[in-house]
Amino acid sequence: MVKFARCNALLSLALDASGKGCRYVAKAETEDAVVKDMSEHLQGVHKVDSGDMKLNILGVTKTTRS
């Protein structure tokens, strides 16, 4: 099972580095790895301090059977 979180579920109007709507998806086998990946994306691309975002990221994390 793969866990994932979409950036646009957290920041619905955020733009990616090319100026288009951000469609980034953090995928991992554990919730902690999804939080780490998404936190790095938020800080690197959107310059958002993700220190207080852990619960928000967990709130939008879903699981798939891929």
SVG drawing of the C-alpha trace seen along z (x, -y; Angstrom):
<svg xmlns="http://www.w3.org/2000/svg" viewBox="-8 -32 22 35">
<polyline fill="none" stroke="black" stroke-width="0.4" points="0.0,0.0 1.2,-3.5 0.4,-6.6 0.2,-10.0 -0.6,-13.6 -1.3,-16.2 0.1,-19.7 -3.0,-21.3 -5.0,-19.8 -2.9,-21.9 -2.3,-25.0 -5.1,-25.1 -4.0,-28.1 -0.2,-27.6 1.9,-27.9 4.7,-25.5 8.2,-26.7 6.9,-27.1 4.0,-29.3 1.3,-26.7 -1.0,-25.2 1.0,-22.9 0.2,-19.3 3.0,-17.8 2.2,-14.4 4.3,-13.1 4.3,-9.3 5.8,-6.8 5.1,-3.7 4.7,-5.4 2.9,-8.6 6.2,-9.9 7.9,-9.6 5.0,-11.4 5.2,-14.2 9.0,-14.5 8.7,-14.6 5.8,-17.1 7.5,-19.3 10.6,-19.5 8.4,-20.3 6.6,-23.1 9.8,-24.6 11.7,-24.3 9.1,-25.3 6.6,-27.4 8.8,-28.8 6.3,-27.7 7.5,-26.9 6.2,-23.4 7.0,-23.1 3.4,-23.5 2.0,-21.6 2.4,-18.0 -1.2,-17.6 -2.5,-19.3 -0.4,-17.0 -1.6,-13.9 -5.1,-15.2 -4.9,-15.1 -2.9,-11.9 -4.7,-9.0 -3.8,-5.3 -3.9,-3.4 -3.2,0.2 -0.7,-0.5"/>
</svg>
